[in-house]
Amino acid sequence: MNEMNPVAYTKIPRIDRALIERASRNSVADLHEGLGGIAGRRHLLSPAMRPVWPGAKTCGQAVTCYNYPGDNLLLHIAARLAEPGDVIVATNGGSAQGALWGDMITYYAQRKGIAGAVVDGAVRDTGRVREMGFPVFSTAISVSHPEKRGPGSANVPVVVAGVTVNPGDLIVADDDGVLAIPPHLVESAVQNAEARAAKESGFREKLDEGATMYELLGLERDVAACGLTEIDGTWTEAGPGKA
C-alpha cells in the first residue's frame, strides 16, 4: 500500500463493554488522576478542546480520521464506519477553515447511536447541536464551508489537540476536558478513579463533621518538606526586607 494514498481501516480494537460502562460513571478529573502523574498528562488533550455546550459528556472508543484542511470527506467515512457507542475523533490539524462538524452529521450520528464527537478543528450549527443534546467537543467554532474531496485517512493514529489518539482509545470527555486512554491503561485508570471517588466521598462526610482539608490531606508533612516559614503577623508589620 502506498502510504501517500488515502486509507480507511474498517475496524478498531475493542474494549470490554462493561469496562467502558464503568469508565463512563467516572469524571475526567478522577480518571486523569487515576492514570497517574505521567500518563495522566500524556493522554489529556489541550484545554483548547472544549464542549460545544455546557454539561456535555461522552465516553466511548475512538473512531479516528484525519481530514485535509478545509475538507471533511474522511469525517463522513468515519461516521459510516463508527458503531453505536463509539466517539468520532476528527482532526484537520486544528485549522478553523472548513467546518468538520455540523447539524446534519450530528443528526445522523445521534440516530446511529454514536456517543459523541471530538473535533480538533471547527464546528458549526452549535445552537442546533446544543438543542439535540449531542456531546461535541471542539477547538474552534466557525461556519467556514468544507469541501469533500479528500485526501485523508480513517482509523489511523492522529494527533488531536496535542495528543496522539489511536483508533480504539477510550475517549472520556466532560466539562473539565478530554482524555484519550489507551486500552491497556483503562482498567487501572477506572479502578484508581473509583477508589479516589470513594475516598473523596468519605472526605465530604468528615468535612461535614468539622474536619479541615489541611488535616484530611495530611499537608503538615508537605509544608515541612517545602521549608515554609509561618510568621505570626502581617506582611506590613514585618517591614521591607524582613519577610
PyMOL commands that set and color helices and strands:
alter all, ss='L'
color gray80, all
select helices_A, chain A and resi 17-24+28-35+37-42+73-81+103-112+126-132+183-208+213-216+219-226+235-238
alter helices_A, ss='H'
color red, helices_A
select strands_A, chain A and resi 7-8+50-51+58-67+87-91+116-123+136-141+152-154+158-160+163-165+170-174+177-181
alter strands_A, ss='S'
color yellow, strands_A
deselect
rebuild
show_as cartoon
